[in-house]
């Protein structure tokens, strides 16, 4: 149920972080993986280490580029069974200090890019009446903190894109879901890790008391691509170590 033997899966953002971990997990489960990234050299490095994998450059902010890249994967593999979109950017600033260019950058990559991937993947999968699309949201789709306004808004938008895609594509057998990570040690979060106080505060917020590794996002993603999730669509899986479940860290008397 959980294997991906001979499935053709495109992983966007496969050159590093969560995308790289997802690409490796899919290959381990038997998938033929296309490693796509804006950094083609990084994607190629990962693909070279995976049996039967390929690599190519893609800019998710360019709809035509996404369509061409996914079309090439489908043509080479004879079909397209799964697509995963992991890239994201963040500009941490108070709302009153945000510039128009910063707003557009975060929205164009996170929300616009996810839409481009969803649209192009669906256009290829709908005629085949099968396929699984996995978008990446965040705990910030549900809970926020100062400085996360635009990032949080885009991640909430991704959750709604997944629901809308599920509603529209479900009759054709195409599933759409989202993964919402908590804090994960990736290049995107490197500035936080560099601050001991900030790093520790985030670690203490989750029920597990630590950050996640990229590989811990790979299992849930591979699950959504597999037949084990055949009746799962339109949902968001919070892979956050209990962050959104735990309301504070105070230990009441008698509970320790």
Wavefront OBJ file of the C-alpha trace (Angstrom):
o trace
v 0.000 0.000 0.000
v 2.809 2.412 0.817
v 5.211 1.648 -2.018
v 5.651 3.791 -5.124
v 7.141 1.200 -7.442
v 7.387 2.520 -11.013
v 5.369 5.640 -10.189
v 6.535 8.748 -12.037
v 6.911 11.497 -9.433
v 8.097 15.069 -9.936
v 9.521 16.724 -6.826
v 9.893 20.481 -7.121
v 12.481 21.920 -4.771
v 14.468 18.675 -4.819
v 17.829 20.431 -4.728
v 17.865 20.920 -0.952
v 15.991 20.718 2.331
v 12.569 19.108 2.452
v 12.392 18.655 -1.323
v 15.636 16.710 -1.364
v 14.436 14.492 1.478
v 11.133 13.856 -0.329
v 12.922 12.972 -3.568
v 15.138 10.480 -1.748
v 12.192 8.903 0.069
v 10.189 8.510 -3.143
v 13.139 6.859 -4.865
v 13.591 4.508 -1.913
v 9.943 3.509 -2.302
v 10.543 2.624 -5.947
v 9.421 5.777 -7.760
v 11.043 7.159 -10.877
v 11.815 10.629 -9.587
v 12.244 13.838 -11.541
v 14.230 16.268 -9.392
v 13.180 19.802 -10.325
v 14.606 22.970 -8.826
v 15.444 26.539 -9.782
v 19.038 25.460 -9.051
v 19.562 22.822 -11.733
v 23.011 21.890 -10.449
v 21.610 21.128 -6.990
v 18.803 19.055 -8.509
v 21.362 17.198 -10.615
v 23.460 16.386 -7.566
v 20.486 14.729 -5.895
v 19.341 12.941 -9.052
v 22.824 11.501 -9.598
v 22.515 9.690 -6.272
v 19.123 8.136 -7.044
v 18.496 5.176 -9.340
v 16.733 6.200 -12.537
v 16.225 9.807 -11.480
v 16.402 12.832 -13.766
v 16.962 16.522 -13.105
v 15.870 19.794 -14.674
v 15.484 23.476 -13.846
v 12.094 25.015 -13.170
v 10.946 28.427 -11.975
v 7.604 27.973 -10.257
v 6.748 31.664 -10.620
v 6.615 31.146 -14.398
v 3.499 29.189 -15.327
v 4.747 28.347 -18.811
v 8.026 27.066 -17.395
v 6.188 24.832 -14.927
v 3.942 23.460 -17.667
v 6.949 22.703 -19.873
v 8.910 21.034 -17.066
v 6.067 18.810 -15.906
v 5.122 18.068 -19.505
v 8.658 16.879 -20.157
v 8.529 14.609 -17.097
v 5.215 13.098 -18.236
v 6.509 12.616 -21.790
v 9.707 10.926 -20.623
v 7.935 8.683 -18.114
v 4.843 7.946 -20.166
v 2.634 9.405 -17.442
v 2.696 11.570 -14.318
v 1.576 9.890 -11.098
v 2.644 12.399 -8.471
v 3.784 15.984 -8.086
v 5.189 17.564 -4.930
v 5.764 21.320 -4.562
v 8.020 22.304 -1.642
v 9.647 25.719 -2.394
v 8.869 28.724 -0.259
v 10.324 32.088 0.748
v 9.762 34.384 3.699
v 10.439 38.019 4.522
v 10.113 38.532 8.274
v 8.973 42.102 8.828
v 6.243 44.056 10.588
v 3.301 44.762 8.316
v 3.931 48.510 8.416
v 7.501 48.026 7.139
v 6.734 45.650 4.258
v 7.564 46.939 0.795
v 5.488 46.240 -2.298
v 8.374 44.291 -3.840
v 8.722 42.099 -0.739
v 4.998 41.427 -0.716
v 5.023 40.411 -4.375
v 8.071 38.195 -3.905
v 6.522 36.126 -1.107
v 3.119 35.922 -2.784
v 4.538 35.098 -6.221
v 6.720 32.241 -4.975
v 4.568 30.713 -2.265
v 1.022 31.181 -3.512
v 1.522 31.903 -7.200
v 4.081 29.131 -7.561
v 1.860 26.590 -5.834
v -1.036 27.590 -8.084
v 1.108 27.172 -11.198
v 2.167 23.701 -10.097
v -1.376 22.692 -9.162
v -2.749 23.898 -12.484
v -0.101 22.300 -14.702
v -0.106 19.018 -12.795
v -3.890 18.794 -12.997
v -3.924 19.448 -16.739
v -1.668 16.423 -17.193
v -3.374 14.156 -14.655
v -7.056 14.787 -15.363
v -7.114 13.042 -18.762
v -5.487 9.996 -17.131
v -8.066 10.104 -14.303
v -5.436 9.458 -11.636
v -2.688 11.223 -9.764
v -1.699 12.796 -6.460
v -0.598 16.398 -5.946
v 1.018 17.465 -2.671
v 1.469 21.147 -1.839
v 3.432 22.495 1.110
v 1.716 24.811 3.564
v 2.966 25.487 7.119
v 1.810 25.731 10.715
v 1.602 29.433 9.862
v -1.542 28.626 7.923
v -3.183 28.189 11.331
v -1.093 30.069 13.919
v 1.051 33.165 13.523
v 3.574 35.387 15.249
v 4.777 38.947 14.628
v 6.597 39.362 11.341
v 4.889 36.475 9.553
v 1.910 38.248 7.990
v 2.456 37.694 4.268
v 4.076 34.290 4.671
v 1.177 33.118 6.845
v -1.380 34.479 4.391
v 0.215 32.580 1.501
v 0.377 29.358 3.472
v -3.297 29.659 4.430
v -3.986 30.227 0.750
v -2.186 26.999 -0.112
v -4.473 25.092 2.248
v -7.460 26.508 0.379
v -5.880 25.708 -2.988
v -5.557 22.095 -1.905
v -9.219 22.003 -0.876
v -10.348 23.647 -4.098
v -8.223 21.312 -6.208
v -9.638 18.322 -4.367
v -13.181 19.521 -5.016
v -12.596 20.162 -8.719
v -10.389 17.194 -9.567
v -11.912 14.521 -7.315
v -14.509 13.356 -9.855
v -11.618 12.529 -12.188
v -9.703 10.579 -9.552
v -6.985 13.171 -8.964
v -6.178 13.846 -5.302
v -4.787 17.069 -3.820
v -3.474 17.418 -0.275
v -1.123 19.622 1.712
v 1.621 19.073 4.248
v 1.994 21.726 6.966
v 5.416 21.434 8.605
v 6.349 22.897 11.934
v 9.898 24.153 12.383
v 12.307 22.170 10.224
v 16.072 22.561 9.936
v 16.397 23.767 6.339
v 18.207 26.610 4.528
v 15.041 28.716 4.956
v 15.256 28.501 8.761
v 19.049 28.826 9.042
v 18.861 32.421 10.390
v 16.690 31.202 13.284
v 18.997 28.308 14.077
v 21.854 30.801 14.309
v 20.120 32.476 17.276
v 20.276 30.151 20.335
v 17.396 31.878 22.128
v 15.162 31.810 19.059
v 16.092 28.239 18.240
v 15.383 27.119 21.797
v 12.063 28.942 21.970
v 10.850 27.165 18.837
v 12.076 23.801 20.092
v 10.196 24.269 23.349
v 6.928 25.160 21.618
v 6.294 21.664 20.236
v 5.140 18.698 22.292
v 8.293 16.820 21.298
v 10.564 19.637 22.421
v 12.725 19.784 19.316
v 12.954 20.817 15.678
v 12.214 18.431 12.832
v 14.673 17.151 10.259
v 13.753 17.352 6.557
v 13.480 13.553 6.352
v 10.605 13.688 8.850
v 8.503 15.497 6.248
v 9.290 12.857 3.615
v 7.315 9.978 5.099
v 3.982 11.809 5.282
v 4.535 13.121 1.758
v 5.315 9.693 0.326
v 2.214 8.401 2.134
v 0.031 10.973 0.353
v 1.484 9.893 -2.988
v 0.838 6.206 -2.310
v -2.229 3.996 -2.536
v -2.347 3.977 1.259
v -3.867 7.464 0.932
v -6.247 6.562 -1.894
v -9.299 8.006 -0.087
v -7.501 11.050 1.283
v -7.948 14.340 -0.546
v -8.527 17.984 0.349
v -6.826 17.645 3.703
v -3.824 19.209 5.377
v -1.539 17.054 7.505
v 0.190 19.058 10.235
v 3.628 17.486 10.680
v 4.577 19.798 13.513
v 5.590 17.738 16.546
v 2.358 18.757 18.257
v 2.964 22.524 17.873
v -0.632 23.331 16.910
v -2.047 20.880 19.475
v -0.270 22.217 22.557
v -1.559 25.412 24.155
v 1.419 26.639 26.137
v 4.152 24.769 27.985
v 3.227 25.401 31.648
v 3.325 22.209 33.713
v 0.430 22.321 36.233
v 1.179 21.122 39.782
v 0.858 17.367 40.176
v 1.259 16.700 36.484
v 5.035 16.233 36.405
l 1 2 3 4 5 6 7 8 9 10 11 12 13 14 15 16 17 18 19 20 21 22 23 24 25 26 27 28 29 30 31 32 33 34 35 36 37 38 39 40 41 42 43 44 45 46 47 48 49 50 51 52 53 54 55 56 57 58 59 60 61 62 63 64 65 66 67 68 69 70 71 72 73 74 75 76 77 78 79 80 81 82 83 84 85 86 87 88 89 90 91 92 93 94 95 96 97 98 99 100 101 102 103 104 105 106 107 108 109 110 111 112 113 114 115 116 117 118 119 120 121 122 123 124 125 126 127 128 129 130 131 132 133 134 135 136 137 138 139 140 141 142 143 144 145 146 147 148 149 150 151 152 153 154 155 156 157 158 159 160 161 162 163 164 165 166 167 168 169 170 171 172 173 174 175 176 177 178 179 180 181 182 183 184 185 186 187 188 189 190 191 192 193 194 195 196 197 198 199 200 201 202 203 204 205 206 207 208 209 210 211 212 213 214 215 216 217 218 219 220 221 222 223 224 225 226 227 228 229 230 231 232 233 234 235 236 237 238 239 240 241 242 243 244 245 246 247 248 249 250 251 252 253 254 255 256
